[in-house]
Amino acid sequence: TPSLTPAGELVEAARAAGRTELGFETRLSTSGGTSDGRFIAPTGAQVVELGPVNATIHKVNERVAVEALDQLSRVYQSIMKILLVDNA
């Protein structure tokens, strides 16, 4: 069962980080497959899942470009900065 976290601090921080670090608007979607987030969201916690897109996801010999990991690291850092520093 998909779950969608309503707009809030975490969702907005993730979207802002995507704009800043990747240069594009993100799209909220539950089409990424099954997720343990479906068990957490009903508690009222904000849940955002994001990661690199790749053709081998969840397959034998799964792999991702190093550049995608670098981008993802910057996005995570940006989210933490927005939530912990900018909103302090």
PEURDA-V727744 format. One record per residue. N is the residue number from 1. NEAR is the number of other C-alpha atoms within 10 Angstrom. Layout:
BEGIN
n=<N	N>
near=<NEAR	NEAR>
END
This chain:
BEGIN
n=<1	2	3	4	5	6	7	8	9	10	11	12	13	14	15	16	17	18	19	20	21	22	23	24	25	26	27	28	29	30	31	32	33	34	35	36	37	38	39	40	41	42	43	44	45	46	47	48	49	50	51	52	53	54	55	56	57	58	59	60	61	62	63	64	65	66	67	68	69	70	71	72	73	74	75	76	77	78	79	80	81	82	83	84	85	86	87	88>
near=<10	15	17	15	19	14	10	9	14	19	18	15	19	22	18	20	25	21	14	14	16	14	10	12	12	13	7	14	11	14	7	10	7	11	13	12	18	15	12	13	17	13	8	9	11	17	18	13	13	10	12	12	11	12	9	11	12	9	8	7	7	10	12	13	10	9	10	14	13	10	16	19	14	17	24	18	14	20	23	16	15	19	16	10	10	9	8	7>
END
